[in-house]
Amino acid sequence: MEAQALYVKVRQRSFEPFRLHVSDGKAYEVTHPEQVLVGRRTSHIGMSRNGDGPFQRIAIVSNVHITRVEPIE
């Protein structure tokens, strides 16, 4: 996925939560725009245990390995 496209998705004014799928089969739920730091080649995704509060860990994902983005219902 192009970094600019992901950046636009994360920073849209009316943020809509989404699930980010990567080529190794993993998926990451993004429920808040501050959860993702988009870089040119990689993006950092903060994850907490219950989806709220401070991040317990950060996943670093190569943008070229993002296969799809789908809305969370």
Phi, psi and omega in degrees: 000140177292137180303319182297321179295319178293319179301316179297318180298317182289323187262007180300146188300317176259083186299134176240122180304148181213164177249130182255118180259140179238166189296340179274004177097350179284157176222145181234130179269127179249110184252354181211141183298333179283359180280344185236133172246111185268125175247178181297317184248331181229157174234143179254127183243117178279138181229136175241165185298312184250013179082003181220150178094189183294152180288136174272329180206166180231131175262133176255118186243131175287128183300328180290345179264002175282117185267327178196160176233128180230146179293149173265127181275000000 
